[in-house]
Structures are given as C-alpha cells and as structure tokens.
Amino acid sequence: MKITAKIALVTLALAGGALAAGAPAQAADHVAFSIGNIAFGYSDGYWDQSRHWHTWRKHSDAAAFRAANADHYYNHRHSVEKAKGWRDSDRYWEHH
C-alpha cells in the first residue's frame, strides 16, 4: 500500500473516531495533527521534516503513526540515540 493511501486511511480513522464520539472540539484537535509531516517517530514524540521536535499530543497519534509507518517508528525515547534520533542519512520523504 502506498504511503499516501496509508496516510489517508489513518487520517480518516482519527477524524472519524472523534466525530463518532460527538465532540466537535476533539475533532478539531485531530485535524490539526498532520501525520504527513512526520519524519521519525519515537515513543516520546517525533521529528517533523523541518527538523523540529514535538511530543505526541495523544497516545493514539503515536499509535496511528506507528501503524502506518513502522519503518520510521522507534519504540524508545529519542534521547538515547545519536543526534537525539534525527537521521540525516534517512530522508525517505524526499524520494517518494
């Protein structure tokens, strides 16, 4: 499955779950979360493609990214890695 299709499915699942709960404020939270800009995910947060660090807003955000991007999710804290988990040699999003 192409990465674009995975992102679309995960985004729909996140938005659909919030809407089904009947909480418009929660739905807005999920819309603001852009899974397409994440470079590398870790248990404690993620690097975006512009090299900015973010903590996960919700555990479900981390789980959704992990499900769609297993090759770029690392199940440990970013701080245990060299360069705090930023991987200059793995800029996979530039090749898709």
Secondary structure, DSSP 8 states (H G I E B T S, - for coil): --HHHHHHHHHHHHHHHHHHTT-HHHHHHHHH--GGGEEEEETTEEEETTS-EE--SSHHHHHHHHHH-GGGEESS-GGGSGGGG--TT--GGGG-
